[in-house]
Amino acid sequence: MIPCAYTATRLRAFVLARAQPYGISRAKSIVVAVRAFLRFLGATGRCAPGLEHALPAFAGWRLTSTPRFLAPAAVDRMLAACPRSATGLRDQAVLLLLARLGLRASEVAGLTLADLDWRTGRLAVCGKGRRAEWLPLPQAVGAALLRYLRRARPPWPGPTVFATVKAPWRPLTRQAVSAIVVMALRRAGVETPVHGAHVLRHSAATAMLRQGASLAGIAAVLRHRSPRTTAHYAKVDFALLREIAQAWPGGAGC
């Protein structure tokens, strides 16, 4: 089709056809590219000027899905299935950090011995933006860490807490932490809609919510920058949805 024959209807049909196989991010990129091309054609007199305004942006919403998480019983079964070997002691400590404190896989992999403050019962976590924050160390998590450090951690001089069990020793990576979660779920026979370490972060947030923790308290533990991210977890509890629901104009409140 020659540029002078372009119409708003044809342009929209073209963009929709091109964007159909892709996600919202790629679809938005296609709209930007076509608009730029139309501005060039209009500036050079090859098509009617202003046709780029015929292409509206694709709508996109963040945090629209329900968080995917494991029930507390499934988390407990996964933890109990860890073997008594050196690998099992390491994996159980890793899983407890993920499931009880909601740490990210990269944060567990980057945890160092200097981050553990046994005197005050807390640990430092360096998350997104390289911000170091202190979190309380629950009794069960601290006990698992001590068992691993005393009985299973290899004798290597590296600063990170977690390392491979067999030589040559090296620190665990973010991918290795996620693989530990996948293997633990498989070993315990736990079915989950998603795999990897992040499902345990969602599970920790959901468990805190159902135990009565406030959204502000959960945000502090998970170190969320935006309250909207924490409010995402309120979807699993209709009672707490009232904390963030806005009244419908002209109608009764929730």
Secondary structure, DSSP 8 states (H G I E B T S, - for coil): --GGG--HHHHHHHHHHHHTTS-HHHHHHHHHHHHHHHHHHHHTTSS-TTGGGGS------SS-S------HHHHHHHHHTS-SSHHHHHHHHHHHHHHHH---HHHHHT-BGGGEETTTTEEEEE-GGG-EEEEE--HHHHHHHHHHHHHTS-S---SBS-B-SSSS--B--HHHHHHHHHHHHHHHT---SS-STHHHHHHHHHHHHHTT--HHHHHHHHT-SSHHHHHGGGGG-HHHHTTT----TTS---
